[in-house]
């Protein structure tokens, strides 16, 4: 029931061809998703387990990714806490955290987690429809990113406001870390082999804040579920990645296209996976130029030995962008497998 390439990457076993999956591989760029979106709202696609499984299956059938991902949204834990959630078209919460009084409006975690059972059901149904050789992972939003949304009330998070009320941050983190642990447990029970924590706002943090509000909570989560949690934040610095690499029990991490992944792989002393990191914008290039750019990117990775590139999970620097040509997505998967295929 596990993809052997993905299992090897998680275990640090050298191999020729890396596993491949993309963030947002099931989404607005894909005609399969857009056809479903003509009939159903985004929330319906997420919260109806049968529909969520159908969305997740689409890119597996079309592009042959090694890994499928729970189709959901990182903000549902905030909705479960009683903050409301609508998409117009971006996410908007019914209120924002601005004071201690707002914290008291949040529901208890025991009540909130019951509102997330649809994710477990979606995981179970997704596993049923996936090919047996496809792995399945879950995902959650990072505590800091969820806090930036909660303190803003909408998708355009005010990163200044989110940093200036330290007592509010502390109170929220006590709640959200507990809820994320329960949410992670729920996804694992649904069949997730790994749960990725996406912390898209974390790259903006100073070294001290990153340690306090990213590394420390992540250490708490990874300690409870060692080997079951991966991490990704866009815009991270080398110092931030070094902090992430030192987290005991973390299964691995992803980096965006600003890093030379061949150097990270060659000097990987964390024994975890490293995911990434082709620049997703280059998928918009005309076919000939796209192939040239992809092969240029792969060349230094190909110079590494199998041992040196063990743990590599091939993907993009971030997620697939809206409007990305599907033909280039398909060709990227094919080219990576062809470039690392060893002929007898």
Secondary structure as UniProt FT lines:
FT   HELIX           4..11
FT   STRAND          19..20
FT   TURN            28..29
FT   HELIX           31..37
FT   TURN            38..39
FT   HELIX           42..47
FT   HELIX           49..63
FT   STRAND          67..69
FT   TURN            74..75
FT   HELIX           76..78
FT   HELIX           79..83
FT   STRAND          86..87
FT   STRAND          91..92
FT   HELIX           100..103
FT   TURN            104..105
FT   HELIX           109..114
FT   TURN            115..116
FT   HELIX           117..129
FT   TURN            132..133
FT   STRAND          135..141
FT   HELIX           143..152
FT   TURN            159..160
FT   HELIX           161..163
FT   HELIX           166..189
FT   TURN            190..191
FT   STRAND          194..198
FT   TURN            200..201
FT   HELIX           202..204
FT   HELIX           207..210
FT   HELIX           211..215
FT   HELIX           216..224
FT   TURN            226..227
FT   STRAND          229..232
FT   TURN            234..235
FT   HELIX           238..245
FT   TURN            248..249
FT   STRAND          252..254
FT   TURN            257..258
FT   HELIX           261..266
FT   STRAND          273..278
FT   HELIX           280..284
FT   HELIX           287..302
FT   TURN            306..311
FT   STRAND          312..316
FT   TURN            322..323
FT   HELIX           326..339
//
